[in-house]
Amino acid sequence: MLLKAFNQKLEDLLLEFLWRQWMQLGVHASFSLKNRDEWIIDPEALWLLTATVGREDARLFDLGMDWLSENAAFVNLPRLKSLLRQYGFESERAVAAMASTVRQHNKRLKWDFPKIEIPSIPIPLFKQNAVFDINSEATSLDPIFRQFGFLRGPYQIRNLARRFNYTMPECALLRLRALVGLNARAEIYAYLCTHPGGHPSGIARETGYSQKNIQDTITDMSAAHIVFGSQLIGRKKLYHINRNDWKTLLHNTEKPPRWMTWPPFFRALETLFLRCRELEDTNTSQLFLSGRLRELTDQLRPLLEREEDSVRLLSNTTISGADYMSVFFENTLDLLSSHLNLKDS
């Protein structure tokens, strides 16, 4: 398989997955949802990945903004900024433009990104855009995206996104936020509803909050005798809830949704997507590309091979020379297709 063919298959796979996640959150599409994720969706992580990969599909990108406009009260922008810094997502300028656009339609929001470097020469936002004239009339370009260094036509809300469906288990985190607010409590509840227990450092790592925030919050929550502290493991105190009493918050008592630590996984997908696109533009030998892909594998490994829902990448040491490239393509697509439940879609 050539790198260009791999990149197209990867793009198709990621766009199909992103459409499915957004549709489960409440975005309307011209096609039906084939299957459900069965994971609790993380709206901030989804926004960060969409701001990169979604630029390959203008309709998906704009419908994501429609949903953000409709559901802004349940989106945690401070957490999103924290995930940007923690994992190094490369979509900050596009995210900032999206946030500024949504803010124009909801004046109560304080969604701003005051310290962003804007390139002197703007670039088209979408892959399928025709070449823009930088000096075009203002009416032909979206002024907010132009401010952030992107060229695109004016954005218009399509009213094809609704308030999240509170009966869907995949929307459990949003339901909890509607109940307890935009703070770590929602993530702690969701985590403890899908695990037999957890300690603050582990919950912090899985949710994207600081350990101190989780420690202070879970200590306060235990005063209600809904969250309980239990035995120590080493010096770590485990916390748990009676899941039989509280798993109805996930809206499926027989088969609750699974927990997935989306931020590092999505950052790995963004890195894979961007770096392979960059390599496609280089006119080099298969041996050189194999070497770069080995380096990319080492970069992705700590993001993918984590404690929960790990995606195990192929070993760098078992395949030699230029053969690594074709094995990397096949192995990566197979792993991601299986992990994202796209095998039979």
C-alpha positions in Angstrom: 0.0 0.0 0.0 1.3 3.4 -0.9 1.3 6.3 1.6 -1.3 8.2 -0.4 -3.7 5.3 -0.3 -3.1 4.8 3.4 -3.8 8.5 4.1 -7.1 8.3 2.2 -8.2 5.2 4.1 -7.2 6.9 7.4 -9.1 10.0 6.5 -12.2 8.0 5.6 -12.1 6.0 8.8 -11.6 9.1 11.0 -14.4 11.1 9.3 -16.8 8.2 9.7 -16.0 7.9 13.4 -16.3 11.7 13.9 -19.7 11.7 12.1 -20.9 8.9 14.4 -19.8 10.7 17.6 -21.4 14.0 16.6 -24.6 12.3 15.5 -24.9 10.6 18.9 -24.5 14.0 20.5 -27.4 15.4 18.5 -26.1 16.5 15.0 -28.5 15.7 12.1 -27.1 14.1 9.0 -28.4 12.9 5.6 -27.6 9.3 6.5 -28.6 7.1 9.4 -26.5 6.0 12.3 -25.3 2.4 11.6 -24.2 1.6 15.1 -23.5 3.1 18.4 -20.1 3.7 20.1 -21.1 2.4 23.5 -18.5 4.8 25.0 -19.2 7.9 27.0 -18.4 10.8 24.6 -15.9 13.5 25.7 -17.1 16.7 24.0 -13.9 18.7 24.5 -11.6 16.0 23.1 -14.0 15.5 20.2 -13.9 19.2 19.5 -10.1 19.2 19.5 -9.9 16.3 17.0 -12.7 17.7 14.8 -10.9 21.0 14.5 -8.0 19.2 12.7 -9.6 16.2 10.9 -13.0 17.9 10.4 -11.3 20.4 8.0 -11.5 17.6 5.4 -15.3 17.8 5.6 -16.7 21.3 5.7 -20.2 20.1 6.5 -19.0 18.1 9.5 -16.9 21.0 10.7 -19.8 23.5 10.5 -22.4 21.1 12.1 -20.0 20.6 15.0 -20.1 24.4 15.5 -23.9 24.3 15.2 -23.9 21.7 18.1 -21.5 23.8 20.2 -23.9 26.8 19.8 -26.9 24.8 20.9 -25.1 23.0 23.8 -22.5 25.6 24.9 -23.8 25.5 28.5 -22.5 21.9 28.8 -19.0 22.5 27.2 -16.2 23.0 29.6 -13.8 25.5 27.9 -11.2 25.6 30.7 -10.9 21.9 30.5 -10.5 22.1 26.8 -7.7 24.6 27.2 -6.1 22.3 29.7 -6.2 19.4 27.3 -4.7 21.5 24.6 -1.7 22.3 26.8 -1.4 18.8 28.4 -1.4 16.8 25.2 -0.1 19.4 22.7 -3.0 19.3 20.2 -2.2 21.2 17.1 -5.7 22.6 16.4 -5.7 25.6 18.7 -6.2 28.3 16.1 -9.1 26.5 14.5 -10.6 25.8 17.9 -10.2 29.5 18.8 -11.9 30.5 15.6 -14.8 28.1 16.2 -15.1 29.4 19.8 -15.2 33.0 18.7 -17.8 32.1 16.1 -20.0 30.4 18.6 -19.6 33.3 21.0 -21.0 35.7 18.3 -24.3 33.7 18.6 -24.3 33.6 22.4 -23.1 36.8 24.0 -23.1 35.4 27.5 -20.2 33.1 26.7 -16.7 34.1 27.7 -14.9 31.8 25.2 -11.7 33.5 24.2 -8.1 32.6 23.4 -6.2 35.9 23.9 -2.6 34.6 23.3 -2.5 32.9 19.9 0.1 33.5 17.2 -1.6 34.3 13.9 0.4 33.7 10.7 0.9 36.7 8.5 -0.4 34.8 5.4 -3.8 33.2 5.9 -4.5 29.7 4.5 -7.7 28.0 3.3 -9.6 26.3 6.2 -11.0 23.5 4.2 -9.2 21.0 1.9 -12.0 21.4 -0.8 -11.9 25.2 -0.9 -11.0 26.9 -4.1 -8.1 29.3 -4.0 -9.1 32.4 -2.2 -8.0 35.9 -3.0 -6.7 37.4 0.2 -7.9 40.8 -1.0 -11.4 39.6 -1.8 -14.4 41.7 -0.7 -15.1 41.2 3.0 -18.6 39.7 2.2 -16.9 36.7 0.5 -14.9 35.7 3.5 -15.8 34.9 7.0 -14.3 37.7 9.1 -13.8 35.7 12.3 -11.9 32.9 10.7 -9.9 35.5 8.7 -9.0 37.1 12.0 -7.4 33.7 13.0 -5.6 33.2 9.8 -8.1 31.1 7.8 -9.9 31.7 4.6 -13.4 30.4 4.2 -16.8 31.5 3.1 -19.2 33.1 5.7 -20.4 30.6 8.3 -24.2 30.3 8.7 -25.9 28.2 11.3 -27.9 25.4 9.7 -30.1 24.6 12.7 -29.3 20.9 12.2 -28.1 20.3 15.7 -30.3 19.8 18.8 -29.9 19.7 22.5 -28.1 16.5 23.5 -30.3 13.4 24.0 -30.2 12.8 27.8 -31.5 9.2 27.3 -28.5 8.1 25.3 -25.8 6.4 27.5 -23.1 8.0 25.2 -24.3 11.4 26.4 -24.0 10.5 30.1 -21.2 13.0 30.8 -23.3 15.8 29.4 -26.3 14.7 31.5 -24.1 14.7 34.6 -22.9 18.2 33.7 -26.4 19.4 33.4 -27.0 18.0 36.9 -23.9 19.0 38.8 -22.3 21.7 36.6 -19.1 22.2 34.6 -16.6 20.9 37.1 -14.7 17.7 38.0 -17.7 16.2 39.7 -19.3 15.1 36.4 -16.2 13.3 35.3 -15.7 11.7 38.7 -19.3 10.4 38.7 -18.9 9.1 35.2 -15.6 7.4 36.0 -16.9 5.8 39.2 -20.1 4.6 37.5 -18.0 2.7 35.0 -15.2 1.4 37.3 -15.2 -0.6 40.6 -13.2 2.3 42.2 -10.4 4.7 41.6 -7.8 6.8 43.4 -7.4 10.6 42.8 -4.2 10.4 40.8 -5.6 7.7 38.4 -8.9 9.6 38.0 -7.0 12.8 37.3 -4.9 11.1 34.6 -8.1 9.6 33.0 -10.2 12.8 33.1 -7.7 15.6 32.3 -8.1 17.4 35.6 -5.2 18.1 38.0 -4.7 15.7 40.8 -5.2 18.4 43.4 -8.6 19.3 41.8 -9.7 15.7 41.8 -8.4 15.1 45.4 -10.2 18.2 46.8 -13.4 17.5 44.9 -13.7 13.8 45.7 -13.0 14.5 49.4 -15.9 17.0 49.4 -18.1 14.6 47.6 -17.5 11.9 50.1 -19.2 14.1 52.8 -22.5 13.2 51.1 -21.9 9.5 51.7 -22.5 8.7 48.1 -18.8 8.5 47.3 -17.0 6.4 49.8 -13.3 6.0 50.6 -12.0 2.5 51.1 -8.9 0.6 51.7 -5.5 2.0 51.0 -3.3 0.6 48.2 0.2 1.6 49.3 -0.5 5.3 50.2 -3.4 5.7 47.8 -6.9 5.8 49.0 -9.5 4.2 46.8 -12.9 5.8 46.3 -16.1 4.1 45.0 -19.8 4.5 44.8 -22.7 2.0 45.0 -23.1 1.6 41.3 -26.4 -0.2 41.6 -27.9 3.0 43.1 -26.3 5.5 40.6 -25.7 3.7 37.3 -29.2 4.9 36.2 -27.5 8.2 35.6 -25.9 6.5 32.6 -29.4 5.6 31.3 -28.7 1.9 30.8 -28.7 -0.3 33.9 -28.2 -3.6 32.0 -25.3 -2.5 29.7 -23.9 0.9 30.8 -21.5 2.7 28.4 -17.8 2.0 28.6 -15.3 4.5 29.8 -12.6 5.6 27.3 -9.8 8.0 27.9 -10.3 10.0 24.7 -7.8 12.9 25.0 -4.5 11.0 24.5 -6.1 8.7 22.0 -7.4 11.6 19.9 -4.1 13.3 20.2 -2.5 10.2 18.8 -5.0 10.1 15.9 -4.3 13.8 15.2 -0.5 13.2 15.2 -0.8 10.1 12.9 -3.1 12.1 10.5 -0.9 15.2 10.3 2.6 13.5 10.2 1.5 11.0 7.5 0.1 13.9 5.4 3.5 15.7 5.8 5.4 12.6 4.7 3.2 12.3 1.6 4.6 15.5 0.4 8.2 14.3 0.5 9.8 12.6 -2.5 11.9 10.0 -0.7 12.6 6.3 -0.8 10.6 3.6 1.0 13.6 3.0 3.3 13.5 6.6 4.4 9.7 6.6 4.9 10.0 3.4 7.0 12.5 5.1 9.2 10.2 8.1 9.7 7.3 5.7 10.4 9.3 3.9 13.1 9.9 7.3 14.7 6.2 8.1 14.5 5.4 4.7 16.1 7.6 5.6 19.1 5.9 9.0 19.3 2.4 7.4 19.3 3.1 4.5 21.7 2.9 6.4 25.0 -0.4 8.0 23.9 -2.0 4.7 22.7 -0.6 2.1 25.0 -2.1 3.2 28.3 -3.8 1.5 31.2 -7.3 1.5 29.7 -8.4 0.5 26.2 -4.9 0.3 25.0 -4.1 0.0 21.3 -1.0 -2.1 21.0 1.2 -1.0 18.1 3.5 -3.4 16.2 7.1 -3.8 17.6 9.7 -1.7 15.9 12.3 -4.5 16.2 10.5 -7.4 14.4 10.5 -6.0 10.9 13.5 -4.8 9.1 14.2 -2.2 6.4 11.7 -0.8 3.9 9.2 -3.7 4.8 8.2 -1.8 7.9 6.2 0.7 5.8 3.6 -1.7 4.4 3.3 -3.6 7.7 2.8 -0.3 9.5 -0.1 0.7 7.1 -1.9 -2.6 7.4 -1.4 -3.0 11.1 -2.5 0.6 11.9 -5.6 0.6 9.9 -6.6 -2.8 11.3 -6.1 -1.7 14.9 -7.9 1.5 14.5 -10.8 0.0 12.6 -11.3 -2.6 15.3 -10.8 -0.1 18.2 -13.3 2.4 16.7 -15.9 -0.3 15.9 -15.7 0.4 12.2 -14.7 -3.1 11.1 -18.1 -3.9 9.6 -19.4 -0.4 8.8 
